[in-house]
Amino acid sequence: MSIQSVMETKLESALSPERLEVIDESHLHAGHHHLESGHEAIFDGSGETHFRVRIVAPSFAGMSRVERHRAVNAVLSDELKTGVHALAVETAAPGEKTRW
């Protein structure tokens, strides 16, 4: 099972979103510098390491942006510890305007 699929399943289960997109953006970061085993390396864009999560969930109503991001990060804590290098999070409660 892909990391993307695992993330989608966890977010669906934990937050029951009305709308969810988990987008693998790893290829967009090819050529970027990063640390690998204590040495600077150039990322080749392969693997599932950079993601964007767009989620609309009722549980976000009344929460601040920071609280929403913390909720998503908590659900995906294992993935963030074991290979996901970057996670962009875009959240909304039902009825809130989004740009996506």
HUKA-V848359 format. One record per residue. N is the residue number from 1. RES is the residue in three letters. PSI is psi in whole degrees, -180 to 180 (* if undefined). OMEGA is omega in degrees with one decimal (none if undefined). BURIAL is + if it has 16 or more other C-alpha atoms within 10 Angstrom, else -. Layout:
# HUKA-V848359
n->N res->RES psi->PSI omega->OMEGA burial->BURIAL
n->N res->RES psi->PSI omega->OMEGA burial->BURIAL
This chain:
# HUKA-V848359
n->1 res->MET psi->135 omega->-178.7 burial->-
n->2 res->SER psi->158 omega->176.4 burial->-
n->3 res->ILE psi->-40 omega->178.9 burial->+
n->4 res->GLN psi->-45 omega->179.5 burial->+
n->5 res->SER psi->-41 omega->178.2 burial->-
n->6 res->VAL psi->-45 omega->179.9 burial->-
n->7 res->MET psi->-44 omega->179.1 burial->+
n->8 res->GLU psi->-45 omega->-179.5 burial->+
n->9 res->THR psi->-45 omega->-179.5 burial->-
n->10 res->LYS psi->-44 omega->-179.2 burial->-
n->11 res->LEU psi->-41 omega->176.5 burial->+
n->12 res->GLU psi->-48 omega->-176.3 burial->+
n->13 res->SER psi->-44 omega->-174.0 burial->-
n->14 res->ALA psi->-35 omega->-170.5 burial->-
n->15 res->LEU psi->-6 omega->-180.0 burial->+
n->16 res->SER psi->59 omega->-175.3 burial->-
n->17 res->PRO psi->153 omega->172.2 burial->+
n->18 res->GLU psi->-29 omega->-178.9 burial->-
n->19 res->ARG psi->136 omega->-179.5 burial->-
n->20 res->LEU psi->131 omega->171.3 burial->+
n->21 res->GLU psi->127 omega->171.7 burial->-
n->22 res->VAL psi->113 omega->-171.8 burial->+
n->23 res->ILE psi->124 omega->176.3 burial->+
n->24 res->ASP psi->112 omega->-179.3 burial->+
n->25 res->GLU psi->17 omega->-176.2 burial->+
n->26 res->SER psi->-43 omega->-177.4 burial->+
n->27 res->HIS psi->-25 omega->179.8 burial->-
n->28 res->LEU psi->-14 omega->-175.4 burial->-
n->29 res->HIS psi->9 omega->177.1 burial->-
n->30 res->ALA psi->134 omega->-179.9 burial->-
n->31 res->GLY psi->-10 omega->178.6 burial->-
n->32 res->HIS psi->147 omega->177.3 burial->-
n->33 res->HIS psi->143 omega->174.9 burial->-
n->34 res->HIS psi->167 omega->177.7 burial->-
n->35 res->LEU psi->134 omega->178.1 burial->-
n->36 res->GLU psi->116 omega->-178.0 burial->-
n->37 res->SER psi->40 omega->176.8 burial->-
n->38 res->GLY psi->2 omega->179.9 burial->-
n->39 res->HIS psi->146 omega->177.2 burial->-
n->40 res->GLU psi->135 omega->179.5 burial->-
n->41 res->ALA psi->164 omega->176.6 burial->-
n->42 res->ILE psi->123 omega->-178.6 burial->-
n->43 res->PHE psi->133 omega->-176.9 burial->+
n->44 res->ASP psi->-3 omega->177.3 burial->-
n->45 res->GLY psi->1 omega->-179.5 burial->+
n->46 res->SER psi->166 omega->178.7 burial->-
n->47 res->GLY psi->179 omega->179.0 burial->-
n->48 res->GLU psi->89 omega->-173.1 burial->+
n->49 res->THR psi->-22 omega->-176.4 burial->+
n->50 res->HIS psi->121 omega->-176.4 burial->+
n->51 res->PHE psi->157 omega->170.1 burial->+
n->52 res->ARG psi->130 omega->176.7 burial->+
n->53 res->VAL psi->124 omega->174.0 burial->+
n->54 res->ARG psi->120 omega->-172.5 burial->+
n->55 res->ILE psi->134 omega->173.4 burial->+
n->56 res->VAL psi->117 omega->-176.6 burial->+
n->57 res->ALA psi->139 omega->178.3 burial->+
n->58 res->PRO psi->-33 omega->-178.0 burial->-
n->59 res->SER psi->-15 omega->179.0 burial->+
n->60 res->PHE psi->-12 omega->-180.0 burial->+
n->61 res->ALA psi->129 omega->178.6 burial->-
n->62 res->GLY psi->-3 omega->179.3 burial->-
n->63 res->MET psi->148 omega->174.2 burial->-
n->64 res->SER psi->166 omega->177.9 burial->-
n->65 res->ARG psi->-43 omega->179.4 burial->-
n->66 res->VAL psi->-43 omega->178.4 burial->-
n->67 res->GLU psi->-39 omega->178.5 burial->-
n->68 res->ARG psi->-45 omega->179.3 burial->+
n->69 res->HIS psi->-41 omega->177.6 burial->+
n->70 res->ARG psi->-37 omega->179.1 burial->-
n->71 res->ALA psi->-45 omega->178.3 burial->+
n->72 res->VAL psi->-46 omega->179.6 burial->+
n->73 res->ASN psi->-36 omega->179.0 burial->+
n->74 res->ALA psi->-42 omega->179.1 burial->-
n->75 res->VAL psi->-36 omega->-175.8 burial->+
n->76 res->LEU psi->21 omega->-175.0 burial->+
n->77 res->SER psi->-40 omega->179.7 burial->-
n->78 res->ASP psi->-43 omega->-179.7 burial->-
n->79 res->GLU psi->-37 omega->178.8 burial->+
n->80 res->LEU psi->-26 omega->178.3 burial->-
n->81 res->LYS psi->-22 omega->-169.2 burial->-
n->82 res->THR psi->36 omega->172.8 burial->-
n->83 res->GLY psi->-27 omega->177.3 burial->-
n->84 res->VAL psi->116 omega->-175.2 burial->+
n->85 res->HIS psi->-34 omega->-177.6 burial->-
n->86 res->ALA psi->140 omega->-179.6 burial->-
n->87 res->LEU psi->113 omega->173.5 burial->+
n->88 res->ALA psi->133 omega->-175.0 burial->-
n->89 res->VAL psi->127 omega->176.1 burial->+
n->90 res->GLU psi->116 omega->-174.1 burial->+
n->91 res->THR psi->158 omega->174.1 burial->+
n->92 res->ALA psi->153 omega->169.6 burial->+
n->93 res->ALA psi->158 omega->177.7 burial->+
n->94 res->PRO psi->136 omega->179.6 burial->+
n->95 res->GLY psi->-15 omega->177.2 burial->-
n->96 res->GLU psi->146 omega->179.3 burial->-
n->97 res->LYS psi->143 omega->172.7 burial->-
n->98 res->THR psi->161 omega->177.1 burial->-
n->99 res->ARG psi->9 omega->-176.9 burial->-
n->100 res->TRP psi->* omega->none burial->-
